[in-house]
Amino acid sequence: MLAVALPILVASSRLYRGMHHLTDVIASCLLGAIWLVALIRLFPSGLPIQSGPTTLDGERSREDDESRPPMTSVATTSLAHTESGPDQQVG
């Protein structure tokens, strides 16, 4: 309900305060509707959310972990200090 009411309230307040012309508001509403239709067609069942059975304390069950492929970790890199840092003058 809020997802419908908020854009209508914002559009009407912009018209009331004279911040935009009526054609601006209509065009932006049409553009928003086009995006909505495109996203609904792109994700017909909604956005993919990783879910699965959990235990009572919120942890994933081990049976669920065995059926999934192993997770890979992203290597973290540290920033290397350069010879000319902010304390030293270059010149």
PDB file of N, CA, C and O in Angstrom, chain B, residues numbered from 101:
ATOM      1  N   MET B 101       0.829  -1.190   0.000  1.00  0.00           N
ATOM      2  CA  MET B 101       0.000   0.000   0.000  1.00  0.00           C
ATOM      3  C   MET B 101       0.872   1.251   0.000  1.00  0.00           C
ATOM      4  O   MET B 101       0.585   2.212  -0.714  1.00  0.00           O
ATOM      5  N   LEU B 102       1.939   1.238   0.803  1.00  0.00           N
ATOM      6  CA  LEU B 102       2.846   2.380   0.868  1.00  0.00           C
ATOM      7  C   LEU B 102       3.588   2.566  -0.457  1.00  0.00           C
ATOM      8  O   LEU B 102       3.894   3.693  -0.846  1.00  0.00           O
ATOM      9  N   ALA B 103       3.875   1.466  -1.145  1.00  0.00           N
ATOM     10  CA  ALA B 103       4.584   1.541  -2.421  1.00  0.00           C
ATOM     11  C   ALA B 103       3.731   2.237  -3.487  1.00  0.00           C
ATOM     12  O   ALA B 103       4.277   2.742  -4.468  1.00  0.00           O
ATOM     13  N   VAL B 104       2.445   2.271  -3.321  1.00  0.00           N
ATOM     14  CA  VAL B 104       1.567   2.963  -4.262  1.00  0.00           C
ATOM     15  C   VAL B 104       1.290   4.386  -3.774  1.00  0.00           C
ATOM     16  O   VAL B 104       1.290   5.325  -4.570  1.00  0.00           O
ATOM     17  N   ALA B 105       1.056   4.547  -2.478  1.00  0.00           N
ATOM     18  CA  ALA B 105       0.673   5.844  -1.933  1.00  0.00           C
ATOM     19  C   ALA B 105       1.819   6.855  -1.942  1.00  0.00           C
ATOM     20  O   ALA B 105       1.594   8.034  -2.213  1.00  0.00           O
ATOM     21  N   LEU B 106       3.024   6.418  -1.655  1.00  0.00           N
ATOM     22  CA  LEU B 106       4.140   7.356  -1.557  1.00  0.00           C
ATOM     23  C   LEU B 106       4.461   8.042  -2.886  1.00  0.00           C
ATOM     24  O   LEU B 106       4.604   9.265  -2.901  1.00  0.00           O
ATOM     25  N   PRO B 107       4.582   7.320  -3.997  1.00  0.00           N
ATOM     26  CA  PRO B 107       4.840   8.026  -5.262  1.00  0.00           C
ATOM     27  C   PRO B 107       3.712   8.996  -5.654  1.00  0.00           C
ATOM     28  O   PRO B 107       3.972  10.058  -6.220  1.00  0.00           O
ATOM     29  N   ILE B 108       2.472   8.627  -5.353  1.00  0.00           N
ATOM     30  CA  ILE B 108       1.353   9.521  -5.663  1.00  0.00           C
ATOM     31  C   ILE B 108       1.436  10.778  -4.815  1.00  0.00           C
ATOM     32  O   ILE B 108       1.198  11.878  -5.313  1.00  0.00           O
ATOM     33  N   LEU B 109       1.771  10.628  -3.536  1.00  0.00           N
ATOM     34  CA  LEU B 109       1.900  11.792  -2.656  1.00  0.00           C
ATOM     35  C   LEU B 109       3.059  12.687  -3.081  1.00  0.00           C
ATOM     36  O   LEU B 109       2.932  13.911  -3.070  1.00  0.00           O
ATOM     37  N   VAL B 110       4.173  12.095  -3.450  1.00  0.00           N
ATOM     38  CA  VAL B 110       5.330  12.891  -3.887  1.00  0.00           C
ATOM     39  C   VAL B 110       5.000  13.633  -5.167  1.00  0.00           C
ATOM     40  O   VAL B 110       5.294  14.823  -5.289  1.00  0.00           O
ATOM     41  N   ALA B 111       4.390  12.943  -6.128  1.00  0.00           N
ATOM     42  CA  ALA B 111       4.041  13.583  -7.401  1.00  0.00           C
ATOM     43  C   ALA B 111       3.067  14.740  -7.187  1.00  0.00           C
ATOM     44  O   ALA B 111       3.237  15.816  -7.759  1.00  0.00           O
ATOM     45  N   SER B 112       2.052  14.514  -6.366  1.00  0.00           N
ATOM     46  CA  SER B 112       1.072  15.577  -6.137  1.00  0.00           C
ATOM     47  C   SER B 112       1.676  16.748  -5.364  1.00  0.00           C
ATOM     48  O   SER B 112       1.312  17.898  -5.610  1.00  0.00           O
ATOM     49  N   SER B 113       2.586  16.477  -4.438  1.00  0.00           N
ATOM     50  CA  SER B 113       3.213  17.581  -3.698  1.00  0.00           C
ATOM     51  C   SER B 113       4.133  18.393  -4.594  1.00  0.00           C
ATOM     52  O   SER B 113       4.236  19.608  -4.431  1.00  0.00           O
ATOM     53  N   ARG B 114       4.806  17.741  -5.542  1.00  0.00           N
ATOM     54  CA  ARG B 114       5.661  18.479  -6.480  1.00  0.00           C
ATOM     55  C   ARG B 114       4.835  19.368  -7.398  1.00  0.00           C
ATOM     56  O   ARG B 114       5.259  20.471  -7.742  1.00  0.00           O
ATOM     57  N   LEU B 115       3.657  18.891  -7.795  1.00  0.00           N
ATOM     58  CA  LEU B 115       2.766  19.725  -8.597  1.00  0.00           C
ATOM     59  C   LEU B 115       2.234  20.900  -7.777  1.00  0.00           C
ATOM     60  O   LEU B 115       2.196  22.033  -8.258  1.00  0.00           O
ATOM     61  N   TYR B 116       1.827  20.624  -6.543  1.00  0.00           N
ATOM     62  CA  TYR B 116       1.248  21.644  -5.682  1.00  0.00           C
ATOM     63  C   TYR B 116       2.246  22.758  -5.385  1.00  0.00           C
ATOM     64  O   TYR B 116       1.888  23.936  -5.385  1.00  0.00           O
ATOM     65  N   ARG B 117       3.503  22.381  -5.132  1.00  0.00           N
ATOM     66  CA  ARG B 117       4.519  23.376  -4.789  1.00  0.00           C
ATOM     67  C   ARG B 117       5.111  24.058  -6.010  1.00  0.00           C
ATOM     68  O   ARG B 117       5.909  24.985  -5.875  1.00  0.00           O
ATOM     69  N   GLY B 118       4.731  23.613  -7.199  1.00  0.00           N
ATOM     70  CA  GLY B 118       5.211  24.237  -8.418  1.00  0.00           C
ATOM     71  C   GLY B 118       6.630  23.852  -8.785  1.00  0.00           C
ATOM     72  O   GLY B 118       7.288  24.569  -9.538  1.00  0.00           O
ATOM     73  N   MET B 119       7.111  22.741  -8.270  1.00  0.00           N
ATOM     74  CA  MET B 119       8.477  22.296  -8.542  1.00  0.00           C
ATOM     75  C   MET B 119       8.589  21.648  -9.914  1.00  0.00           C
ATOM     76  O   MET B 119       9.671  21.646 -10.502  1.00  0.00           O
ATOM     77  N   HIS B 120       7.485  21.092 -10.442  1.00  0.00           N
ATOM     78  CA  HIS B 120       7.483  20.429 -11.740  1.00  0.00           C
ATOM     79  C   HIS B 120       6.190  20.748 -12.462  1.00  0.00           C
ATOM     80  O   HIS B 120       5.178  21.085 -11.848  1.00  0.00           O
ATOM     81  N   HIS B 121       6.244  20.636 -13.774  1.00  0.00           N
ATOM     82  CA  HIS B 121       5.042  20.782 -14.592  1.00  0.00           C
ATOM     83  C   HIS B 121       4.301  19.451 -14.613  1.00  0.00           C
ATOM     84  O   HIS B 121       4.853  18.405 -14.271  1.00  0.00           O
ATOM     85  N   LEU B 122       3.044  19.518 -15.020  1.00  0.00           N
ATOM     86  CA  LEU B 122       2.223  18.312 -15.087  1.00  0.00           C
ATOM     87  C   LEU B 122       2.826  17.291 -16.051  1.00  0.00           C
ATOM     88  O   LEU B 122       2.785  16.091 -15.781  1.00  0.00           O
ATOM     89  N   THR B 123       3.381  17.751 -17.164  1.00  0.00           N
ATOM     90  CA  THR B 123       3.970  16.825 -18.135  1.00  0.00           C
ATOM     91  C   THR B 123       5.187  16.106 -17.556  1.00  0.00           C
ATOM     92  O   THR B 123       5.429  14.942 -17.876  1.00  0.00           O
ATOM     93  N   ASP B 124       5.962  16.800 -16.697  1.00  0.00           N
ATOM     94  CA  ASP B 124       7.105  16.155 -16.035  1.00  0.00           C
ATOM     95  C   ASP B 124       6.646  15.011 -15.145  1.00  0.00           C
ATOM     96  O   ASP B 124       7.234  13.930 -15.160  1.00  0.00           O
ATOM     97  N   VAL B 125       5.613  15.246 -14.384  1.00  0.00           N
ATOM     98  CA  VAL B 125       5.110  14.245 -13.447  1.00  0.00           C
ATOM     99  C   VAL B 125       4.511  13.063 -14.205  1.00  0.00           C
ATOM    100  O   VAL B 125       4.720  11.911 -13.826  1.00  0.00           O
ATOM    101  N   ILE B 126       3.764  13.347 -15.276  1.00  0.00           N
ATOM    102  CA  ILE B 126       3.171  12.259 -16.066  1.00  0.00           C
ATOM    103  C   ILE B 126       4.267  11.424 -16.719  1.00  0.00           C
ATOM    104  O   ILE B 126       4.200  10.194 -16.718  1.00  0.00           O
ATOM    105  N   ALA B 127       5.273  12.089 -17.274  1.00  0.00           N
ATOM    106  CA  ALA B 127       6.370  11.360 -17.915  1.00  0.00           C
ATOM    107  C   ALA B 127       7.123  10.493 -16.917  1.00  0.00           C
ATOM    108  O   ALA B 127       7.483   9.359 -17.232  1.00  0.00           O
ATOM    109  N   SER B 128       7.362  11.008 -15.731  1.00  0.00           N
ATOM    110  CA  SER B 128       8.091  10.208 -14.738  1.00  0.00           C
ATOM    111  C   SER B 128       7.243   9.040 -14.246  1.00  0.00           C
ATOM    112  O   SER B 128       7.786   7.973 -13.959  1.00  0.00           O
ATOM    113  N   CYS B 129       5.937   9.213 -14.141  1.00  0.00           N
ATOM    114  CA  CYS B 129       5.065   8.101 -13.758  1.00  0.00           C
ATOM    115  C   CYS B 129       5.063   7.021 -14.829  1.00  0.00           C
ATOM    116  O   CYS B 129       5.098   5.831 -14.516  1.00  0.00           O
ATOM    117  N   LEU B 130       5.021   7.433 -16.092  1.00  0.00           N
ATOM    118  CA  LEU B 130       5.068   6.451 -17.180  1.00  0.00           C
ATOM    119  C   LEU B 130       6.405   5.728 -17.209  1.00  0.00           C
ATOM    120  O   LEU B 130       6.450   4.517 -17.426  1.00  0.00           O
ATOM    121  N   LEU B 131       7.495   6.456 -16.992  1.00  0.00           N
ATOM    122  CA  LEU B 131       8.815   5.830 -16.960  1.00  0.00           C
ATOM    123  C   LEU B 131       8.918   4.834 -15.801  1.00  0.00           C
ATOM    124  O   LEU B 131       9.475   3.749 -15.967  1.00  0.00           O
ATOM    125  N   GLY B 132       8.390   5.193 -14.643  1.00  0.00           N
ATOM    126  CA  GLY B 132       8.383   4.281 -13.508  1.00  0.00           C
ATOM    127  C   GLY B 132       7.558   3.037 -13.788  1.00  0.00           C
ATOM    128  O   GLY B 132       7.942   1.938 -13.390  1.00  0.00           O
ATOM    129  N   ALA B 133       6.420   3.199 -14.476  1.00  0.00           N
ATOM    130  CA  ALA B 133       5.584   2.050 -14.822  1.00  0.00           C
ATOM    131  C   ALA B 133       6.293   1.136 -15.813  1.00  0.00           C
ATOM    132  O   ALA B 133       6.183  -0.086 -15.722  1.00  0.00           O
ATOM    133  N   ILE B 134       7.026   1.732 -16.768  1.00  0.00           N
ATOM    134  CA  ILE B 134       7.784   0.926 -17.729  1.00  0.00           C
ATOM    135  C   ILE B 134       8.853   0.112 -17.013  1.00  0.00           C
ATOM    136  O   ILE B 134       9.034  -1.070 -17.307  1.00  0.00           O
ATOM    137  N   TRP B 135       9.559   0.731 -16.080  1.00  0.00           N
ATOM    138  CA  TRP B 135      10.575   0.008 -15.300  1.00  0.00           C
ATOM    139  C   TRP B 135       9.943  -1.117 -14.488  1.00  0.00           C
ATOM    140  O   TRP B 135      10.498  -2.212 -14.400  1.00  0.00           O
ATOM    141  N   LEU B 136       8.792  -0.847 -13.900  1.00  0.00           N
ATOM    142  CA  LEU B 136       8.110  -1.866 -13.105  1.00  0.00           C
ATOM    143  C   LEU B 136       7.737  -3.068 -13.960  1.00  0.00           C
ATOM    144  O   LEU B 136       7.953  -4.210 -13.556  1.00  0.00           O
ATOM    145  N   VAL B 137       7.180  -2.818 -15.132  1.00  0.00           N
ATOM    146  CA  VAL B 137       6.805  -3.910 -16.025  1.00  0.00           C
ATOM    147  C   VAL B 137       8.048  -4.682 -16.468  1.00  0.00           C
ATOM    148  O   VAL B 137       8.032  -5.912 -16.516  1.00  0.00           O
ATOM    149  N   ALA B 138       9.129  -3.961 -16.791  1.00  0.00           N
ATOM    150  CA  ALA B 138      10.368  -4.620 -17.221  1.00  0.00           C
ATOM    151  C   ALA B 138      10.932  -5.508 -16.120  1.00  0.00           C
ATOM    152  O   ALA B 138      11.366  -6.627 -16.395  1.00  0.00           O
ATOM    153  N   LEU B 139      10.933  -5.034 -14.884  1.00  0.00           N
ATOM    154  CA  LEU B 139      11.462  -5.836 -13.774  1.00  0.00           C
ATOM    155  C   LEU B 139      10.572  -7.031 -13.467  1.00  0.00           C
ATOM    156  O   LEU B 139      11.070  -8.100 -13.114  1.00  0.00           O
ATOM    157  N   ILE B 140       9.272  -6.864 -13.596  1.00  0.00           N
ATOM    158  CA  ILE B 140       8.363  -7.993 -13.361  1.00  0.00           C
ATOM    159  C   ILE B 140       8.576  -9.062 -14.422  1.00  0.00           C
ATOM    160  O   ILE B 140       8.527 -10.255 -14.122  1.00  0.00           O
ATOM    161  N   ARG B 141       8.811  -8.642 -15.664  1.00  0.00           N
ATOM    162  CA  ARG B 141       9.070  -9.620 -16.727  1.00  0.00           C
ATOM    163  C   ARG B 141      10.448 -10.252 -16.582  1.00  0.00           C
ATOM    164  O   ARG B 141      10.634 -11.421 -16.922  1.00  0.00           O
ATOM    165  N   LEU B 142      11.422  -9.484 -16.076  1.00  0.00           N
ATOM    166  CA  LEU B 142      12.772 -10.008 -15.903  1.00  0.00           C
ATOM    167  C   LEU B 142      12.843 -10.985 -14.730  1.00  0.00           C
ATOM    168  O   LEU B 142      13.523 -12.008 -14.814  1.00  0.00           O
ATOM    169  N   PHE B 143      12.153 -10.679 -13.651  1.00  0.00           N
ATOM    170  CA  PHE B 143      12.134 -11.531 -12.458  1.00  0.00           C
ATOM    171  C   PHE B 143      10.690 -11.945 -12.159  1.00  0.00           C
ATOM    172  O   PHE B 143      10.088 -11.406 -11.230  1.00  0.00           O
ATOM    173  N   PRO B 144      10.122 -12.879 -12.914  1.00  0.00           N
ATOM    174  CA  PRO B 144       8.707 -13.216 -12.726  1.00  0.00           C
ATOM    175  C   PRO B 144       8.395 -13.820 -11.360  1.00  0.00           C
ATOM    176  O   PRO B 144       7.274 -13.684 -10.871  1.00  0.00           O
ATOM    177  N   SER B 145       9.362 -14.480 -10.742  1.00  0.00           N
ATOM    178  CA  SER B 145       9.089 -15.082  -9.436  1.00  0.00           C
ATOM    179  C   SER B 145       9.700 -14.255  -8.314  1.00  0.00           C
ATOM    180  O   SER B 145       9.823 -14.748  -7.193  1.00  0.00           O
ATOM    181  N   GLY B 146      10.077 -13.040  -8.578  1.00  0.00           N
ATOM    182  CA  GLY B 146      10.682 -12.185  -7.572  1.00  0.00           C
ATOM    183  C   GLY B 146      12.194 -12.276  -7.632  1.00  0.00           C
ATOM    184  O   GLY B 146      12.746 -13.073  -8.390  1.00  0.00           O
ATOM    185  N   LEU B 147      12.856 -11.466  -6.839  1.00  0.00           N
ATOM    186  CA  LEU B 147      14.307 -11.489  -6.802  1.00  0.00           C
ATOM    187  C   LEU B 147      14.797 -12.765  -6.143  1.00  0.00           C
ATOM    188  O   LEU B 147      14.193 -13.233  -5.177  1.00  0.00           O
ATOM    189  N   PRO B 148      15.890 -13.339  -6.651  1.00  0.00           N
ATOM    190  CA  PRO B 148      16.392 -14.572  -6.046  1.00  0.00           C
ATOM    191  C   PRO B 148      16.964 -14.298  -4.660  1.00  0.00           C
ATOM    192  O   PRO B 148      17.888 -13.501  -4.497  1.00  0.00           O
ATOM    193  N   ILE B 149      16.402 -14.966  -3.681  1.00  0.00           N
ATOM    194  CA  ILE B 149      16.856 -14.826  -2.296  1.00  0.00           C
ATOM    195  C   ILE B 149      17.296 -16.194  -1.828  1.00  0.00           C
ATOM    196  O   ILE B 149      16.556 -17.171  -1.944  1.00  0.00           O
ATOM    197  N   GLN B 150      18.511 -16.258  -1.295  1.00  0.00           N
ATOM    198  CA  GLN B 150      19.019 -17.542  -0.831  1.00  0.00           C
ATOM    199  C   GLN B 150      18.320 -17.891   0.476  1.00  0.00           C
ATOM    200  O   GLN B 150      18.431 -17.175   1.471  1.00  0.00           O
ATOM    201  N   SER B 151      17.612 -18.985   0.453  1.00  0.00           N
ATOM    202  CA  SER B 151      16.919 -19.409   1.658  1.00  0.00           C
ATOM    203  C   SER B 151      17.015 -20.917   1.756  1.00  0.00           C
ATOM    204  O   SER B 151      17.388 -21.597   0.800  1.00  0.00           O
ATOM    205  N   GLY B 152      16.690 -21.405   2.872  1.00  0.00           N
ATOM    206  CA  GLY B 152      16.735 -22.840   3.086  1.00  0.00           C
ATOM    207  C   GLY B 152      16.343 -23.146   4.513  1.00  0.00           C
ATOM    208  O   GLY B 152      16.091 -22.238   5.305  1.00  0.00           O
ATOM    209  N   PRO B 153      16.292 -24.412   4.837  1.00  0.00           N
ATOM    210  CA  PRO B 153      15.905 -24.774   6.203  1.00  0.00           C
ATOM    211  C   PRO B 153      16.951 -24.331   7.214  1.00  0.00           C
ATOM    212  O   PRO B 153      18.153 -24.433   6.966  1.00  0.00           O
ATOM    213  N   THR B 154      16.495 -23.851   8.325  1.00  0.00           N
ATOM    214  CA  THR B 154      17.389 -23.451   9.411  1.00  0.00           C
ATOM    215  C   THR B 154      17.003 -24.185  10.678  1.00  0.00           C
ATOM    216  O   THR B 154      15.894 -24.703  10.803  1.00  0.00           O
ATOM    217  N   THR B 155      17.932 -24.222  11.614  1.00  0.00           N
ATOM    218  CA  THR B 155      17.652 -24.832  12.909  1.00  0.00           C
ATOM    219  C   THR B 155      16.953 -23.810  13.787  1.00  0.00           C
ATOM    220  O   THR B 155      16.733 -22.675  13.363  1.00  0.00           O
ATOM    221  N   LEU B 156      16.604 -24.193  14.994  1.00  0.00           N
ATOM    222  CA  LEU B 156      15.873 -23.294  15.884  1.00  0.00           C
ATOM    223  C   LEU B 156      16.687 -22.070  16.271  1.00  0.00           C
ATOM    224  O   LEU B 156      16.109 -21.020  16.551  1.00  0.00           O
ATOM    225  N   ASP B 157      18.021 -22.175  16.296  1.00  0.00           N
ATOM    226  CA  ASP B 157      18.837 -21.021  16.665  1.00  0.00           C
ATOM    227  C   ASP B 157      19.212 -20.161  15.459  1.00  0.00           C
ATOM    228  O   ASP B 157      20.030 -19.251  15.588  1.00  0.00           O
ATOM    229  N   GLY B 158      18.629 -20.433  14.288  1.00  0.00           N
ATOM    230  CA  GLY B 158      18.860 -19.616  13.113  1.00  0.00           C
ATOM    231  C   GLY B 158      19.999 -20.080  12.231  1.00  0.00           C
ATOM    232  O   GLY B 158      20.248 -19.475  11.188  1.00  0.00           O
ATOM    233  N   GLU B 159      20.692 -21.126  12.612  1.00  0.00           N
ATOM    234  CA  GLU B 159      21.795 -21.654  11.816  1.00  0.00           C
ATOM    235  C   GLU B 159      21.250 -22.583  10.742  1.00  0.00           C
ATOM    236  O   GLU B 159      20.191 -23.187  10.915  1.00  0.00           O
ATOM    237  N   ARG B 160      21.968 -22.697   9.638  1.00  0.00           N
ATOM    238  CA  ARG B 160      21.562 -23.623   8.579  1.00  0.00           C
ATOM    239  C   ARG B 160      21.820 -25.049   9.029  1.00  0.00           C
ATOM    240  O   ARG B 160      22.777 -25.319   9.755  1.00  0.00           O
ATOM    241  N   SER B 161      20.967 -25.953   8.598  1.00  0.00           N
ATOM    242  CA  SER B 161      21.155 -27.350   8.958  1.00  0.00           C
ATOM    243  C   SER B 161      22.285 -27.953   8.137  1.00  0.00           C
ATOM    244  O   SER B 161      22.561 -27.495   7.028  1.00  0.00           O
ATOM    245  N   ARG B 162      22.935 -28.968   8.669  1.00  0.00           N
ATOM    246  CA  ARG B 162      24.064 -29.595   7.974  1.00  0.00           C
ATOM    247  C   ARG B 162      23.616 -30.332   6.722  1.00  0.00           C
ATOM    248  O   ARG B 162      24.383 -30.425   5.764  1.00  0.00           O
ATOM    249  N   GLU B 163      22.392 -30.858   6.704  1.00  0.00           N
ATOM    250  CA  GLU B 163      21.903 -31.534   5.515  1.00  0.00           C
ATOM    251  C   GLU B 163      21.808 -30.562   4.353  1.00  0.00           C
ATOM    252  O   GLU B 163      22.066 -30.922   3.204  1.00  0.00           O
ATOM    253  N   ASP B 164      21.436 -29.326   4.661  1.00  0.00           N
ATOM    254  CA  ASP B 164      21.336 -28.317   3.625  1.00  0.00           C
ATOM    255  C   ASP B 164      22.717 -27.962   3.087  1.00  0.00           C
ATOM    256  O   ASP B 164      22.866 -27.726   1.888  1.00  0.00           O
ATOM    257  N   ASP B 165      23.722 -27.920   3.945  1.00  0.00           N
ATOM    258  CA  ASP B 165      25.081 -27.595   3.524  1.00  0.00           C
ATOM    259  C   ASP B 165      25.670 -28.670   2.628  1.00  0.00           C
ATOM    260  O   ASP B 165      26.439 -28.358   1.719  1.00  0.00           O
ATOM    261  N   GLU B 166      25.326 -29.927   2.866  1.00  0.00           N
ATOM    262  CA  GLU B 166      25.890 -31.011   2.066  1.00  0.00           C
ATOM    263  C   GLU B 166      25.358 -31.002   0.638  1.00  0.00           C
ATOM    264  O   GLU B 166      26.037 -31.478  -0.273  1.00  0.00           O
ATOM    265  N   SER B 167      24.166 -30.474   0.426  1.00  0.00           N
ATOM    266  CA  SER B 167      23.603 -30.467  -0.919  1.00  0.00           C
ATOM    267  C   SER B 167      24.058 -29.273  -1.741  1.00  0.00           C
ATOM    268  O   SER B 167      23.825 -29.236  -2.949  1.00  0.00           O
ATOM    269  N   ARG B 168      24.702 -28.298  -1.114  1.00  0.00           N
ATOM    270  CA  ARG B 168      25.151 -27.109  -1.818  1.00  0.00           C
ATOM    271  C   ARG B 168      26.610 -27.247  -2.228  1.00  0.00           C
ATOM    272  O   ARG B 168      27.374 -27.946  -1.562  1.00  0.00           O
ATOM    273  N   PRO B 169      27.003 -26.598  -3.303  1.00  0.00           N
ATOM    274  CA  PRO B 169      28.416 -26.611  -3.660  1.00  0.00           C
ATOM    275  C   PRO B 169      29.220 -25.815  -2.629  1.00  0.00           C
ATOM    276  O   PRO B 169      28.667 -24.937  -1.968  1.00  0.00           O
ATOM    277  N   PRO B 170      30.508 -26.106  -2.482  1.00  0.00           N
ATOM    278  CA  PRO B 170      31.300 -25.393  -1.480  1.00  0.00           C
ATOM    279  C   PRO B 170      31.418 -23.912  -1.819  1.00  0.00           C
ATOM    280  O   PRO B 170      31.482 -23.522  -2.985  1.00  0.00           O
ATOM    281  N   MET B 171      31.445 -23.109  -0.778  1.00  0.00           N
ATOM    282  CA  MET B 171      31.569 -21.663  -0.946  1.00  0.00           C
ATOM    283  C   MET B 171      33.032 -21.325  -1.196  1.00  0.00           C
ATOM    284  O   MET B 171      33.923 -21.947  -0.617  1.00  0.00           O
ATOM    285  N   THR B 172      33.273 -20.371  -2.030  1.00  0.00           N
ATOM    286  CA  THR B 172      34.640 -19.909  -2.249  1.00  0.00           C
ATOM    287  C   THR B 172      34.795 -18.565  -1.577  1.00  0.00           C
ATOM    288  O   THR B 172      33.880 -17.743  -1.595  1.00  0.00           O
ATOM    289  N   SER B 173      35.928 -18.347  -0.997  1.00  0.00           N
ATOM    290  CA  SER B 173      36.159 -17.080  -0.314  1.00  0.00           C
ATOM    291  C   SER B 173      36.890 -16.139  -1.248  1.00  0.00           C
ATOM    292  O   SER B 173      37.652 -16.563  -2.116  1.00  0.00           O
ATOM    293  N   VAL B 174      36.648 -14.874  -1.059  1.00  0.00           N
ATOM    294  CA  VAL B 174      37.311 -13.853  -1.845  1.00  0.00           C
ATOM    295  C   VAL B 174      38.572 -13.447  -1.102  1.00  0.00           C
ATOM    296  O   VAL B 174      38.518 -13.101   0.078  1.00  0.00           O
ATOM    297  N   ALA B 175      39.693 -13.489  -1.780  1.00  0.00           N
ATOM    298  CA  ALA B 175      40.954 -13.120  -1.140  1.00  0.00           C
ATOM    299  C   ALA B 175      40.964 -11.627  -0.877  1.00  0.00           C
ATOM    300  O   ALA B 175      40.611 -10.824  -1.739  1.00  0.00           O
ATOM    301  N   THR B 176      41.371 -11.276   0.317  1.00  0.00           N
ATOM    302  CA  THR B 176      41.456  -9.862   0.653  1.00  0.00           C
ATOM    303  C   THR B 176      42.882  -9.398   0.461  1.00  0.00           C
ATOM    304  O   THR B 176      43.837 -10.125   0.734  1.00  0.00           O
ATOM    305  N   THR B 177      43.002  -8.213   0.000  1.00  0.00           N
ATOM    306  CA  THR B 177      44.331  -7.643  -0.203  1.00  0.00           C
ATOM    307  C   THR B 177      44.486  -6.435   0.686  1.00  0.00           C
ATOM    308  O   THR B 177      43.529  -5.696   0.919  1.00  0.00           O
ATOM    309  N   SER B 178      45.684  -6.233   1.182  1.00  0.00           N
ATOM    310  CA  SER B 178      45.949  -5.057   1.995  1.00  0.00           C
ATOM    311  C   SER B 178      46.561  -3.994   1.104  1.00  0.00           C
ATOM    312  O   SER B 178      47.222  -4.293   0.110  1.00  0.00           O
ATOM    313  N   LEU B 179      46.331  -2.777   1.473  1.00  0.00           N
ATOM    314  CA  LEU B 179      46.885  -1.680   0.699  1.00  0.00           C
ATOM    315  C   LEU B 179      48.373  -1.568   0.994  1.00  0.00           C
ATOM    316  O   LEU B 179      48.774  -1.498   2.155  1.00  0.00           O
ATOM    317  N   ALA B 180      49.169  -1.552  -0.023  1.00  0.00           N
ATOM    318  CA  ALA B 180      50.617  -1.430   0.148  1.00  0.00           C
ATOM    319  C   ALA B 180      50.962   0.033   0.377  1.00  0.00           C
ATOM    320  O   ALA B 180      50.402   0.928  -0.256  1.00  0.00           O
ATOM    321  N   HIS B 181      51.885   0.253   1.283  1.00  0.00           N
ATOM    322  CA  HIS B 181      52.326   1.616   1.554  1.00  0.00           C
ATOM    323  C   HIS B 181      53.311   2.036   0.477  1.00  0.00           C
ATOM    324  O   HIS B 181      54.221   1.285   0.124  1.00  0.00           O
ATOM    325  N   THR B 182      53.126   3.212  -0.029  1.00  0.00           N
ATOM    326  CA  THR B 182      54.037   3.716  -1.040  1.00  0.00           C
ATOM    327  C   THR B 182      55.141   4.522  -0.382  1.00  0.00           C
ATOM    328  O   THR B 182      55.040   4.883   0.790  1.00  0.00           O
ATOM    329  N   GLU B 183      56.177   4.799  -1.123  1.00  0.00           N
ATOM    330  CA  GLU B 183      57.309   5.543  -0.559  1.00  0.00           C
ATOM    331  C   GLU B 183      56.931   6.987  -0.253  1.00  0.00           C
ATOM    332  O   GLU B 183      57.421   7.565   0.717  1.00  0.00           O
ATOM    333  N   SER B 184      56.077   7.561  -1.059  1.00  0.00           N
ATOM    334  CA  SER B 184      55.691   8.942  -0.808  1.00  0.00           C
ATOM    335  C   SER B 184      54.273   8.953  -0.231  1.00  0.00           C
ATOM    336  O   SER B 184      53.294   9.015  -0.976  1.00  0.00           O
ATOM    337  N   GLY B 185      54.173   8.896   1.058  1.00  0.00           N
ATOM    338  CA  GLY B 185      52.894   8.917   1.742  1.00  0.00           C
ATOM    339  C   GLY B 185      52.446  10.328   1.976  1.00  0.00           C
ATOM    340  O   GLY B 185      53.084  11.255   1.476  1.00  0.00           O
ATOM    341  N   PRO B 186      51.373  10.542   2.716  1.00  0.00           N
ATOM    342  CA  PRO B 186      50.869  11.893   2.952  1.00  0.00           C
ATOM    343  C   PRO B 186      51.806  12.708   3.834  1.00  0.00           C
ATOM    344  O   PRO B 186      51.748  13.938   3.820  1.00  0.00           O
ATOM    345  N   ASP B 187      52.684  12.033   4.618  1.00  0.00           N
ATOM    346  CA  ASP B 187      53.586  12.765   5.502  1.00  0.00           C
ATOM    347  C   ASP B 187      54.782  13.311   4.752  1.00  0.00           C
ATOM    348  O   ASP B 187      55.364  14.314   5.165  1.00  0.00           O
ATOM    349  N   GLN B 188      55.162  12.667   3.651  1.00  0.00           N
ATOM    350  CA  GLN B 188      56.385  13.043   2.967  1.00  0.00           C
ATOM    351  C   GLN B 188      56.076  13.961   1.784  1.00  0.00           C
ATOM    352  O   GLN B 188      55.034  13.849   1.137  1.00  0.00           O
ATOM    353  N   GLN B 189      57.003  14.859   1.527  1.00  0.00           N
ATOM    354  CA  GLN B 189      56.853  15.766   0.407  1.00  0.00           C
ATOM    355  C   GLN B 189      57.525  15.188  -0.818  1.00  0.00           C
ATOM    356  O   GLN B 189      58.607  14.607  -0.731  1.00  0.00           O
ATOM    357  N   VAL B 190      56.890  15.347  -1.938  1.00  0.00           N
ATOM    358  CA  VAL B 190      57.469  14.885  -3.189  1.00  0.00           C
ATOM    359  C   VAL B 190      58.102  16.080  -3.861  1.00  0.00           C
ATOM    360  O   VAL B 190      57.473  17.127  -4.010  1.00  0.00           O
ATOM    361  N   GLY B 191      59.340  15.923  -4.264  1.00  0.00           N
ATOM    362  CA  GLY B 191      59.902  17.109  -4.919  1.00  0.00           C
ATOM    363  C   GLY B 191      61.296  17.007  -5.284  1.00  0.00           C
ATOM    364  O   GLY B 191      61.859  17.951  -5.839  1.00  0.00           O
TER     365      GLY B 191
END
